[in-house]
C-alpha cells in the first residue's frame, strides 16, 4: 500500500504527495471536499503542482483525490 493515514482527513504517500480535506491551524476541517497535491509545490502557475491549481482542484471523495494523485504523479517517477 502506498498511502499512509495521518488523520482520517489527511493521507500521504511515501514521496509526500497527499490527499486531504482543508484544515485550519488547529487541525479542524474547514471544508467538505478533498484536495490533492504532488510531492512538490511550485510558484509556476502553469504547473499542476502550483498552489493556485491545488486549491482550485476539489474532489468529492478521498478515493477520487488519491486516484488523481496516482495518475498525475505516479509513485516512483521523478518530478521537476
PDB file as gemmi writes it, atoms N, CA and C in Angstrom:
CRYST1    1.000    1.000    1.000  90.00  90.00  90.00 P 1                      
ATOM      1  N   UNK A   1       0.841  -1.183   0.000  1.00  0.00           N  
ATOM      2  CA  UNK A   1       0.000   0.000   0.000  1.00  0.00           C  
ATOM      3  C   UNK A   1       0.885   1.245   0.000  1.00  0.00           C  
ATOM      4  N   UNK A   2       0.622   2.147  -0.900  1.00  0.00           N  
ATOM      5  CA  UNK A   2       1.464   3.336  -0.998  1.00  0.00           C  
ATOM      6  C   UNK A   2       0.922   4.526  -0.208  1.00  0.00           C  
ATOM      7  N   UNK A   3      -0.312   4.445   0.297  1.00  0.00           N  
ATOM      8  CA  UNK A   3      -0.911   5.553   1.030  1.00  0.00           C  
ATOM      9  C   UNK A   3      -0.854   5.294   2.534  1.00  0.00           C  
ATOM     10  N   UNK A   4      -0.579   6.360   3.294  1.00  0.00           N  
ATOM     11  CA  UNK A   4      -0.468   6.268   4.747  1.00  0.00           C  
ATOM     12  C   UNK A   4      -1.400   7.296   5.385  1.00  0.00           C  
ATOM     13  N   UNK A   5      -2.063   6.883   6.427  1.00  0.00           N  
ATOM     14  CA  UNK A   5      -3.014   7.760   7.123  1.00  0.00           C  
ATOM     15  C   UNK A   5      -2.289   8.624   8.148  1.00  0.00           C  
ATOM     16  N   UNK A   6      -2.499   9.919   8.054  1.00  0.00           N  
ATOM     17  CA  UNK A   6      -2.018  10.851   9.077  1.00  0.00           C  
ATOM     18  C   UNK A   6      -3.172  11.151  10.033  1.00  0.00           C  
ATOM     19  N   UNK A   7      -4.304  11.513   9.466  1.00  0.00           N  
ATOM     20  CA  UNK A   7      -5.577  11.708  10.179  1.00  0.00           C  
ATOM     21  C   UNK A   7      -6.655  11.068   9.309  1.00  0.00           C  
ATOM     22  N   UNK A   8      -7.868  10.948   9.816  1.00  0.00           N  
ATOM     23  CA  UNK A   8      -8.956  10.447   8.970  1.00  0.00           C  
ATOM     24  C   UNK A   8      -9.143  11.331   7.747  1.00  0.00           C  
ATOM     25  N   UNK A   9      -8.769  12.585   7.863  1.00  0.00           N  
ATOM     26  CA  UNK A   9      -8.973  13.556   6.786  1.00  0.00           C  
ATOM     27  C   UNK A   9      -7.672  13.996   6.122  1.00  0.00           C  
ATOM     28  N   UNK A  10      -6.606  13.226   6.313  1.00  0.00           N  
ATOM     29  CA  UNK A  10      -5.314  13.585   5.730  1.00  0.00           C  
ATOM     30  C   UNK A  10      -4.481  12.335   5.472  1.00  0.00           C  
ATOM     31  N   UNK A  11      -4.174  12.076   4.209  1.00  0.00           N  
ATOM     32  CA  UNK A  11      -3.412  10.901   3.793  1.00  0.00           C  
ATOM     33  C   UNK A  11      -2.221  11.344   2.961  1.00  0.00           C  
ATOM     34  N   UNK A  12      -1.122  10.580   3.001  1.00  0.00           N  
ATOM     35  CA  UNK A  12       0.052  10.915   2.204  1.00  0.00           C  
ATOM     36  C   UNK A  12       0.712   9.643   1.694  1.00  0.00           C  
ATOM     37  N   UNK A  13       1.507   9.820   0.634  1.00  0.00           N  
ATOM     38  CA  UNK A  13       2.300   8.716   0.105  1.00  0.00           C  
ATOM     39  C   UNK A  13       3.735   8.847   0.599  1.00  0.00           C  
ATOM     40  N   UNK A  14       4.540   7.843   0.344  1.00  0.00           N  
ATOM     41  CA  UNK A  14       5.931   7.858   0.794  1.00  0.00           C  
ATOM     42  C   UNK A  14       6.740   8.990   0.155  1.00  0.00           C  
ATOM     43  N   UNK A  15       6.318   9.493  -1.001  1.00  0.00           N  
ATOM     44  CA  UNK A  15       7.003  10.626  -1.639  1.00  0.00           C  
ATOM     45  C   UNK A  15       6.426  11.972  -1.198  1.00  0.00           C  
ATOM     46  N   UNK A  16       5.478  11.937  -0.280  1.00  0.00           N  
ATOM     47  CA  UNK A  16       4.805  13.105   0.299  1.00  0.00           C  
ATOM     48  C   UNK A  16       3.787  13.782  -0.604  1.00  0.00           C  
ATOM     49  N   UNK A  17       3.407  13.136  -1.689  1.00  0.00           N  
ATOM     50  CA  UNK A  17       2.191  13.567  -2.383  1.00  0.00           C  
ATOM     51  C   UNK A  17       1.068  13.297  -1.384  1.00  0.00           C  
ATOM     52  N   UNK A  18      -0.037  14.016  -1.499  1.00  0.00           N  
ATOM     53  CA  UNK A  18      -1.051  13.870  -0.456  1.00  0.00           C  
ATOM     54  C   UNK A  18      -2.464  14.131  -0.960  1.00  0.00           C  
ATOM     55  N   UNK A  19      -3.406  13.690  -0.157  1.00  0.00           N  
ATOM     56  CA  UNK A  19      -4.827  13.967  -0.355  1.00  0.00           C  
ATOM     57  C   UNK A  19      -5.386  14.267   1.028  1.00  0.00           C  
ATOM     58  N   UNK A  20      -6.049  15.410   1.153  1.00  0.00           N  
ATOM     59  CA  UNK A  20      -6.563  15.802   2.467  1.00  0.00           C  
ATOM     60  C   UNK A  20      -7.706  16.790   2.322  1.00  0.00           C  
ATOM     61  N   UNK A  21      -8.511  16.847   3.362  1.00  0.00           N  
ATOM     62  CA  UNK A  21      -9.523  17.898   3.456  1.00  0.00           C  
ATOM     63  C   UNK A  21      -8.808  19.154   3.961  1.00  0.00           C  
ATOM     64  N   UNK A  22      -9.318  20.332   3.636  1.00  0.00           N  
ATOM     65  CA  UNK A  22      -8.675  21.540   4.158  1.00  0.00           C  
ATOM     66  C   UNK A  22      -8.837  21.617   5.679  1.00  0.00           C  
ATOM     67  N   UNK A  23      -7.787  22.074   6.344  1.00  0.00           N  
ATOM     68  CA  UNK A  23      -7.767  22.202   7.806  1.00  0.00           C  
ATOM     69  C   UNK A  23      -7.307  23.605   8.191  1.00  0.00           C  
ATOM     70  N   UNK A  24      -7.724  24.044   9.369  1.00  0.00           N  
ATOM     71  CA  UNK A  24      -7.200  25.309   9.884  1.00  0.00           C  
ATOM     72  C   UNK A  24      -5.927  25.022  10.687  1.00  0.00           C  
ATOM     73  N   UNK A  25      -5.368  26.051  11.296  1.00  0.00           N  
ATOM     74  CA  UNK A  25      -4.119  25.885  12.036  1.00  0.00           C  
ATOM     75  C   UNK A  25      -4.261  24.990  13.267  1.00  0.00           C  
ATOM     76  N   UNK A  26      -5.481  24.728  13.707  1.00  0.00           N  
ATOM     77  CA  UNK A  26      -5.721  23.839  14.846  1.00  0.00           C  
ATOM     78  C   UNK A  26      -6.063  22.416  14.419  1.00  0.00           C  
ATOM     79  N   UNK A  27      -6.023  22.142  13.126  1.00  0.00           N  
ATOM     80  CA  UNK A  27      -6.321  20.800  12.633  1.00  0.00           C  
ATOM     81  C   UNK A  27      -7.803  20.524  12.455  1.00  0.00           C  
ATOM     82  N   UNK A  28      -8.641  21.545  12.553  1.00  0.00           N  
ATOM     83  CA  UNK A  28     -10.084  21.369  12.362  1.00  0.00           C  
ATOM     84  C   UNK A  28     -10.423  21.480  10.878  1.00  0.00           C  
ATOM     85  N   UNK A  29     -11.246  20.576  10.401  1.00  0.00           N  
ATOM     86  CA  UNK A  29     -11.641  20.562   8.993  1.00  0.00           C  
ATOM     87  C   UNK A  29     -12.449  21.814   8.684  1.00  0.00           C  
ATOM     88  N   UNK A  30     -12.121  22.467   7.567  1.00  0.00           N  
ATOM     89  CA  UNK A  30     -12.784  23.717   7.192  1.00  0.00           C  
ATOM     90  C   UNK A  30     -13.553  23.618   5.876  1.00  0.00           C  
ATOM     91  N   UNK A  31     -13.642  22.436   5.294  1.00  0.00           N  
ATOM     92  CA  UNK A  31     -14.374  22.257   4.041  1.00  0.00           C  
ATOM     93  C   UNK A  31     -14.884  20.839   3.915  1.00  0.00           C  
ATOM     94  N   UNK A  32     -15.829  20.627   3.013  1.00  0.00           N  
ATOM     95  CA  UNK A  32     -16.400  19.292   2.825  1.00  0.00           C  
ATOM     96  C   UNK A  32     -15.931  18.665   1.515  1.00  0.00           C  
ATOM     97  N   UNK A  33     -14.728  18.984   1.099  1.00  0.00           N  
ATOM     98  CA  UNK A  33     -14.143  18.482  -0.132  1.00  0.00           C  
ATOM     99  C   UNK A  33     -12.704  18.047   0.159  1.00  0.00           C  
ATOM    100  N   UNK A  34     -12.116  17.379  -0.822  1.00  0.00           N  
ATOM    101  CA  UNK A  34     -10.741  16.892  -0.710  1.00  0.00           C  
ATOM    102  C   UNK A  34      -9.849  17.632  -1.688  1.00  0.00           C  
ATOM    103  N   UNK A  35      -8.611  17.859  -1.288  1.00  0.00           N  
ATOM    104  CA  UNK A  35      -7.584  18.444  -2.142  1.00  0.00           C  
ATOM    105  C   UNK A  35      -6.543  17.364  -2.439  1.00  0.00           C  
ATOM    106  N   UNK A  36      -5.847  17.518  -3.546  1.00  0.00           N  
ATOM    107  CA  UNK A  36      -4.799  16.572  -3.924  1.00  0.00           C  
ATOM    108  C   UNK A  36      -3.593  17.365  -4.397  1.00  0.00           C  
ATOM    109  N   UNK A  37      -2.410  16.979  -3.936  1.00  0.00           N  
ATOM    110  CA  UNK A  37      -1.229  17.690  -4.401  1.00  0.00           C  
ATOM    111  C   UNK A  37      -0.053  16.749  -4.599  1.00  0.00           C  
ATOM    112  N   UNK A  38       0.882  17.198  -5.443  1.00  0.00           N  
ATOM    113  CA  UNK A  38       2.040  16.391  -5.780  1.00  0.00           C  
ATOM    114  C   UNK A  38       3.073  16.407  -4.654  1.00  0.00           C  
ATOM    115  N   UNK A  39       4.177  15.690  -4.839  1.00  0.00           N  
ATOM    116  CA  UNK A  39       5.227  15.696  -3.820  1.00  0.00           C  
ATOM    117  C   UNK A  39       6.082  16.965  -3.857  1.00  0.00           C  
ATOM    118  N   UNK A  40       5.601  17.985  -4.541  1.00  0.00           N  
ATOM    119  CA  UNK A  40       6.308  19.266  -4.621  1.00  0.00           C  
ATOM    120  C   UNK A  40       5.262  20.365  -4.793  1.00  0.00           C  
ATOM    121  N   UNK A  41       5.629  21.582  -4.449  1.00  0.00           N  
ATOM    122  CA  UNK A  41       4.782  22.757  -4.678  1.00  0.00           C  
ATOM    123  C   UNK A  41       5.644  23.755  -5.446  1.00  0.00           C  
ATOM    124  N   UNK A  42       5.048  24.416  -6.418  1.00  0.00           N  
ATOM    125  CA  UNK A  42       5.806  25.368  -7.219  1.00  0.00           C  
ATOM    126  C   UNK A  42       5.041  26.680  -7.356  1.00  0.00           C  
ATOM    127  N   UNK A  43       5.777  27.744  -7.634  1.00  0.00           N  
ATOM    128  CA  UNK A  43       5.163  29.053  -7.897  1.00  0.00           C  
ATOM    129  C   UNK A  43       4.772  29.209  -9.358  1.00  0.00           C  
ATOM    130  N   UNK A  44       5.139  28.235 -10.202  1.00  0.00           N  
ATOM    131  CA  UNK A  44       4.825  28.273 -11.631  1.00  0.00           C  
ATOM    132  C   UNK A  44       3.334  27.986 -11.825  1.00  0.00           C  
ATOM    133  N   UNK A  45       2.554  29.011 -12.128  1.00  0.00           N  
ATOM    134  CA  UNK A  45       1.104  28.860 -12.226  1.00  0.00           C  
ATOM    135  C   UNK A  45       0.660  27.964 -13.378  1.00  0.00           C  
ATOM    136  N   UNK A  46       1.559  27.642 -14.318  1.00  0.00           N  
ATOM    137  CA  UNK A  46       1.206  26.729 -15.401  1.00  0.00           C  
ATOM    138  C   UNK A  46       1.428  25.263 -15.000  1.00  0.00           C  
ATOM    139  N   UNK A  47       2.091  25.034 -13.889  1.00  0.00           N  
ATOM    140  CA  UNK A  47       2.387  23.680 -13.417  1.00  0.00           C  
ATOM    141  C   UNK A  47       1.208  23.154 -12.586  1.00  0.00           C  
ATOM    142  N   UNK A  48       0.804  21.901 -12.776  1.00  0.00           N  
ATOM    143  CA  UNK A  48      -0.289  21.340 -11.968  1.00  0.00           C  
ATOM    144  C   UNK A  48       0.051  21.260 -10.481  1.00  0.00           C  
ATOM    145  N   UNK A  49       1.312  21.451 -10.140  1.00  0.00           N  
ATOM    146  CA  UNK A  49       1.726  21.460  -8.743  1.00  0.00           C  
ATOM    147  C   UNK A  49       1.748  22.841  -8.126  1.00  0.00           C  
ATOM    148  N   UNK A  50       1.248  23.840  -8.835  1.00  0.00           N  
ATOM    149  CA  UNK A  50       1.203  25.183  -8.252  1.00  0.00           C  
ATOM    150  C   UNK A  50       0.112  25.240  -7.189  1.00  0.00           C  
ATOM    151  N   UNK A  51       0.378  25.977  -6.142  1.00  0.00           N  
ATOM    152  CA  UNK A  51      -0.587  26.090  -5.045  1.00  0.00           C  
ATOM    153  C   UNK A  51      -1.930  26.602  -5.548  1.00  0.00           C  
ATOM    154  N   UNK A  52      -1.894  27.515  -6.500  1.00  0.00           N  
ATOM    155  CA  UNK A  52      -3.121  28.060  -7.070  1.00  0.00           C  
ATOM    156  C   UNK A  52      -3.994  26.951  -7.672  1.00  0.00           C  
ATOM    157  N   UNK A  53      -3.387  26.043  -8.427  1.00  0.00           N  
ATOM    158  CA  UNK A  53      -4.146  24.945  -9.041  1.00  0.00           C  
ATOM    159  C   UNK A  53      -4.563  23.901  -8.010  1.00  0.00           C  
ATOM    160  N   UNK A  54      -3.720  23.654  -7.038  1.00  0.00           N  
ATOM    161  CA  UNK A  54      -4.049  22.677  -5.993  1.00  0.00           C  
ATOM    162  C   UNK A  54      -5.305  23.115  -5.244  1.00  0.00           C  
ATOM    163  N   UNK A  55      -5.382  24.378  -4.897  1.00  0.00           N  
ATOM    164  CA  UNK A  55      -6.513  24.864  -4.113  1.00  0.00           C  
ATOM    165  C   UNK A  55      -7.800  24.957  -4.930  1.00  0.00           C  
ATOM    166  N   UNK A  56      -7.701  25.090  -6.250  1.00  0.00           N  
ATOM    167  CA  UNK A  56      -8.902  25.144  -7.099  1.00  0.00           C  
ATOM    168  C   UNK A  56      -9.434  23.764  -7.455  1.00  0.00           C  
ATOM    169  N   UNK A  57      -8.582  22.749  -7.421  1.00  0.00           N  
ATOM    170  CA  UNK A  57      -8.954  21.399  -7.837  1.00  0.00           C  
ATOM    171  C   UNK A  57      -9.531  20.683  -6.617  1.00  0.00           C  
ATOM    172  N   UNK A  58     -10.842  20.444  -6.620  1.00  0.00           N  
ATOM    173  CA  UNK A  58     -11.517  19.843  -5.460  1.00  0.00           C  
ATOM    174  C   UNK A  58     -12.160  18.520  -5.853  1.00  0.00           C  
ATOM    175  N   UNK A  59     -12.174  17.590  -4.916  1.00  0.00           N  
ATOM    176  CA  UNK A  59     -12.721  16.263  -5.148  1.00  0.00           C  
ATOM    177  C   UNK A  59     -13.770  15.942  -4.086  1.00  0.00           C  
ATOM    178  N   UNK A  60     -14.792  15.184  -4.478  1.00  0.00           N  
ATOM    179  CA  UNK A  60     -15.878  14.839  -3.556  1.00  0.00           C  
ATOM    180  C   UNK A  60     -15.484  13.756  -2.573  1.00  0.00           C  
ATOM    181  N   UNK A  61     -14.553  12.884  -2.963  1.00  0.00           N  
ATOM    182  CA  UNK A  61     -14.169  11.769  -2.092  1.00  0.00           C  
ATOM    183  C   UNK A  61     -12.657  11.660  -1.973  1.00  0.00           C  
ATOM    184  N   UNK A  62     -12.224  11.014  -0.911  1.00  0.00           N  
ATOM    185  CA  UNK A  62     -10.816  10.718  -0.715  1.00  0.00           C  
ATOM    186  C   UNK A  62     -10.293   9.860  -1.859  1.00  0.00           C  
ATOM    187  N   UNK A  63     -11.066   8.865  -2.251  1.00  0.00           N  
ATOM    188  CA  UNK A  63     -10.641   7.957  -3.320  1.00  0.00           C  
ATOM    189  C   UNK A  63     -10.394   8.699  -4.634  1.00  0.00           C  
ATOM    190  N   UNK A  64     -11.252   9.662  -4.943  1.00  0.00           N  
ATOM    191  CA  UNK A  64     -11.078  10.442  -6.173  1.00  0.00           C  
ATOM    192  C   UNK A  64      -9.809  11.290  -6.103  1.00  0.00           C  
ATOM    193  N   UNK A  65      -9.537  11.887  -4.951  1.00  0.00           N  
ATOM    194  CA  UNK A  65      -8.320  12.684  -4.783  1.00  0.00           C  
ATOM    195  C   UNK A  65      -7.078  11.803  -4.902  1.00  0.00           C  
ATOM    196  N   UNK A  66      -7.104  10.640  -4.265  1.00  0.00           N  
ATOM    197  CA  UNK A  66      -5.972   9.708  -4.347  1.00  0.00           C  
ATOM    198  C   UNK A  66      -5.754   9.231  -5.784  1.00  0.00           C  
ATOM    199  N   UNK A  67      -6.827   8.910  -6.478  1.00  0.00           N  
ATOM    200  CA  UNK A  67      -6.717   8.448  -7.870  1.00  0.00           C  
ATOM    201  C   UNK A  67      -6.091   9.533  -8.741  1.00  0.00           C  
ATOM    202  N   UNK A  68      -6.473  10.789  -8.507  1.00  0.00           N  
ATOM    203  CA  UNK A  68      -5.884  11.891  -9.269  1.00  0.00           C  
ATOM    204  C   UNK A  68      -4.379  11.979  -9.007  1.00  0.00           C  
ATOM    205  N   UNK A  69      -3.984  11.906  -7.754  1.00  0.00           N  
ATOM    206  CA  UNK A  69      -2.562  11.965  -7.407  1.00  0.00           C  
ATOM    207  C   UNK A  69      -1.814  10.810  -8.068  1.00  0.00           C  
ATOM    208  N   UNK A  70      -2.352   9.603  -7.960  1.00  0.00           N  
ATOM    209  CA  UNK A  70      -1.674   8.432  -8.520  1.00  0.00           C  
ATOM    210  C   UNK A  70      -1.537   8.513 -10.032  1.00  0.00           C  
ATOM    211  N   UNK A  71      -2.511   9.110 -10.700  1.00  0.00           N  
ATOM    212  CA  UNK A  71      -2.451   9.244 -12.158  1.00  0.00           C  
ATOM    213  C   UNK A  71      -1.532  10.400 -12.569  1.00  0.00           C  
ATOM    214  N   UNK A  72      -1.668  11.537 -11.911  1.00  0.00           N  
ATOM    215  CA  UNK A  72      -0.903  12.721 -12.287  1.00  0.00           C  
ATOM    216  C   UNK A  72       0.562  12.637 -11.890  1.00  0.00           C  
ATOM    217  N   UNK A  73       0.841  12.025 -10.748  1.00  0.00           N  
ATOM    218  CA  UNK A  73       2.200  11.941 -10.225  1.00  0.00           C  
ATOM    219  C   UNK A  73       2.455  10.518  -9.744  1.00  0.00           C  
ATOM    220  N   UNK A  74       2.679   9.593 -10.697  1.00  0.00           N  
ATOM    221  CA  UNK A  74       2.892   8.198 -10.303  1.00  0.00           C  
ATOM    222  C   UNK A  74       4.044   8.043  -9.319  1.00  0.00           C  
ATOM    223  N   UNK A  75       3.837   7.209  -8.341  1.00  0.00           N  
ATOM    224  CA  UNK A  75       4.856   6.960  -7.319  1.00  0.00           C  
ATOM    225  C   UNK A  75       6.096   6.375  -7.975  1.00  0.00           C  
ATOM    226  N   UNK A  76       7.246   6.906  -7.638  1.00  0.00           N  
ATOM    227  CA  UNK A  76       8.498   6.419  -8.182  1.00  0.00           C  
ATOM    228  C   UNK A  76       9.006   7.183  -9.383  1.00  0.00           C  
ATOM    229  N   UNK A  77       8.186   8.032  -9.977  1.00  0.00           N  
ATOM    230  CA  UNK A  77       8.643   8.854 -11.099  1.00  0.00           C  
ATOM    231  C   UNK A  77       9.234  10.138 -10.554  1.00  0.00           C  
ATOM    232  N   UNK A  78      10.283  10.584 -11.179  1.00  0.00           N  
ATOM    233  CA  UNK A  78      10.919  11.843 -10.774  1.00  0.00           C  
ATOM    234  C   UNK A  78      10.044  13.015 -11.132  1.00  0.00           C  
ATOM    235  N   UNK A  79      10.014  14.011 -10.280  1.00  0.00           N  
ATOM    236  CA  UNK A  79       9.274  15.247 -10.568  1.00  0.00           C  
ATOM    237  C   UNK A  79      10.283  16.367 -10.744  1.00  0.00           C  
ATOM    238  N   UNK A  80       9.840  17.391 -11.434  1.00  0.00           N  
ATOM    239  CA  UNK A  80      10.749  18.517 -11.662  1.00  0.00           C  
ATOM    240  C   UNK A  80      10.417  19.653 -10.739  1.00  0.00           C  
TER     241      UNK A  80                                                      
END                                                                             
